[in-house]
Amino acid sequence: MPRKQLVAEVINVGNELLDGRTINTNLNWLCGKLSELGYVVRRATIVRDDLNDIAKAVREALRRKPMWLFISGGLGPTHDDKTLQAVARALGKRLKLDKEAFESIRRRYLELAEAGVIKDPSLTKERLKMAKLPEGSKPLRNRVGTAPGVLLEKSGVKIVCLPGVPKELMDIFENELRPLLRETAGDRGFLIQQLFVEGVVESRLAPLLVETMKRFKGVYLKSNPKGAETVSQVIVDFIAEKKDEKKLLEAMEYFSKRIQEIKA
């Protein structure tokens, strides 16, 4: 019996992602790490720093019932950091001062003061904002920055809120989330191998892609042209679960031989 897919979705929050100021490296990194662990990212959504837009995106994702929903950005102390408020609204929950998050943030500002980065470590209204989490949440330790990540669950969907700062997002994912994700995924994970094809246009490769996938069930092929068809440079991705590594290698060997026949 085929194994059930481990489905995830991603919501990235930030005006800067939609007006061209910032390249969305967080999405690229997250998708890569989730694929390594055996998860299939079914959808990624980017929304502005708008309370209603974020809440709507969360509600829509929950209706699709992914196993995991990752939300990045909007956890900081400024006026446009609205993610936790929006998540609380979408779930019908209140924001509540979390003792663990409060203590973590308090220690962080004391450390910054001792290091001479800031003068006053007082927990202002803006700083306290980062310790107010939706009811029922678990804070996730941020070893790099100040705002903690957040983990909660709704109707079987695990919801993760991560800072938008890439180094902070990566730290929380690797140290706090990877063990949980691995526990669910077990021995799963995807392998991706690439084959560079020169001298055969993509339209000529199209039927061979389908033929190879039919012959080697469980191996997915995707062509990526690197220029106009007259240049004839195509990278072909071979993707399969780790358990099908042998089949993936056999598919690559078969594909390569067929390419040589086409060129002959």
N, C-alpha and C positions, 0 to 999 in steps of 0.2 A: 504493500500500500504506500502511495507517495506520501512523503512527510509534509505536514502542514507548513505553509510559508510563515516565516517570522516577519510580520509587516510593521514598518515604521513610517512615520511622517515627520516632516520638519516644517516649522514656521520660523522664518527670520523676520525680525522686527527692526525697522530703522529707516527714516527718511533718506539717509545717506546711501542706502542700497538701491533706492529707486530713482534718485536724481543724478546718478553717475559719479558721485564723489568717492564711493568706496566699492571695491571689488568684493563680492561675496565669497571670501575664502572660507568662512565658517561652514557654508553649505558643502563646498567641495570636500573639506576635511572630514566633516561628520559622515557624509555619505560613504566616503572611502573606508572609514573605520567600521561603520555599521556593516558594510559589505564584507569586510574581512571576517567579521564575527558571524556571518551567515544571515543577516537581516536584509530584507528587500525594502528599499525606500520607494513607496508607491507614489508619493506626492510631496512636493515642496512648495510652500507658499511664502511670498514676501509681502509684508504689509507695512504701512507707514506707522509712525508713532501716534496712532489714533486709538483711543480707548475702545470705541465701538467697532472699529475694523479688526482690532486684535481679538476682542471677545467673539466677534462673528466667525473669524477664522478658526478659533478654538472650538466653538460649537459645531461648525461644519466638519472639522476633523473628527470630533468625538462621534458624530453620527456614522462615520465610516468605520469606526471601531478598529483602529490599528492597535497592535500590542503596545507600542511605545509612541509617544508624541513628544518630540523635542522642540522647544521654543528657545531661541537665542536672541539676546538683546533686551534692553529696557529694564534692567534690574538696579540701576544706579540711583544716585541721590537727587538728580535734577528733575526739572518740571516735566521733561519729555520722556522720562522713564516710567512707563505706564503698564508694563507687562503683568506684574503681579496683581494689580488692581483689575486689569481686564480678565485675567484668569479667574479671579475670585468672582467677578460678575458673571462670567460664562458658566461657572459651576454653582452659582447661587450660594456662595459662601462669603463670610466676612474676612477682612484682613485683621490679623491679631498679632500683637507683639510676641515674638517667639523668644523664649529665654535663652535657648542655645545660640540662636543667631545674634541676639543682643550681646551675649558674652563674647562671642567671636569678634564682632565688630568693635566692641569696647577695647579688647586686647589689641586689635589691629591699629587703632588710632593711638593708643599708648605707645606702641612700637614705633609708629611713624613720628611721634613727638620726640621719643628718645633718640631717634636717628637724625633729628633735626630737619625732617621733611616738612613737618607742620609745627606751628607754635602751640596751638590749643587743641588738645585731644577731646574736648567736651563733645558729648553726643547731642549735637544740634538736631532740630526737627528734620533737617534734610538727611542727616546721617542715620537717625532712627528709622527713617523711611525704609531703609534696606533690611531692617529686622522685622518688618511687618509682613507676615506671610499668610496666604490663604489658610483658613482653619483646616487642621488635619495634615498639614504639610510636614515634611522632614527637611531640615536644612542640610545642604551638602557642603562640606568644607572647601573653602577656596584658599589654597596655599599661596597663591600668587597675588591676588588682589583683596578687595574688601567685601564686596557683595557676595553672600553665599548663593550657591545654587539651590534649587528647590525640587523636591520630589513629592508627588502626591498621586492618588489614584482615583479614578471616576469610572464606574461601570465597567471595570476590568481593563481600562486603559491606563497605563502608567504615564504620567505627565512629568516631564523634566523641564525646568526653566534654567537656562544657563546664561552667564554674562555674555555680552557681545564682544568683549575684548578677547581676541583669539587665544592668547596665552592662558587666560583664566579659564576659558571654555575647555581648552585642551587638558589643563590640569585637573579640572573637576571630572571630566569624562574618563581620563585614564585612571585616576586614583579612587574615585567614588562610584563610577557607573560601570566601568568595564567588568568588574567582578560580578555584578548583578546581571549584566547582559550575557556574559559567558555562562552563567548558571542556567539561564533559560535556553541558550543556543546549544549547549553541550559541545559536541564535536563538529558542529557545522562551521561553515565559512566558505567563502568563494575564492576561487583561483582565477586570475586573469592573465592570459598569455597573449602576446601580440606577434603578428606576422606581417612583415613588410612586403608588399607586392608591387613590383615595378613592371611596366610594360603591358599591363592588362587594365583596360578601363573599368570603372566600377559597374557600369551597366552590363558588362560581360561577366562580371563576378556574381551578379545577382542570382542567377539560377544555381550556381555552384554553392552559394551560401545555404540555400534551401535544401539542396541535395545532401550536403554534409550534415546538416542538423537532423534530417530524416534518418540518415544512416547511423548517427551517433546521438541517440536520445539522451537528453539531459545536458547537452553541450549547446550553448547559445553563441551564435556568431553575429558580429556587428561590424560593418565596414565603415571606415572613416577616411574619405578622400582628403588628400593634402594639397590639392591644386585642381586646376581645370582638367577635364577629361583628356585633353591633348597632352597633359604632362604625365598622366598614367602613373600616379603614385598613390597607393591606397594602403592604409594600415587596417588589418583585420583583427578584431578582438575575439579571442576564444574564452568563453566564460563558463565555469561549471563549479559545482560544489566540490569541496576538498576530497570527499569520498570518491569522486569520479575523476580523479587526476589522471589515471591510466587512460580512461576513455578520451579525456581532453587531448592528451599527447597523441593518441591514435588518430583523432580527428585532424590535428594539425599536420600529421604525416600524410594522411590521405589527401587533405586539401593541397598541400605542397606538390604532391605528385600530379594531381589533376591540373594544377596551374602550369606545370611543365608541359603537360600534354596539350594544353590550350595554346601555349607559346610555340610549340613545335610546328 
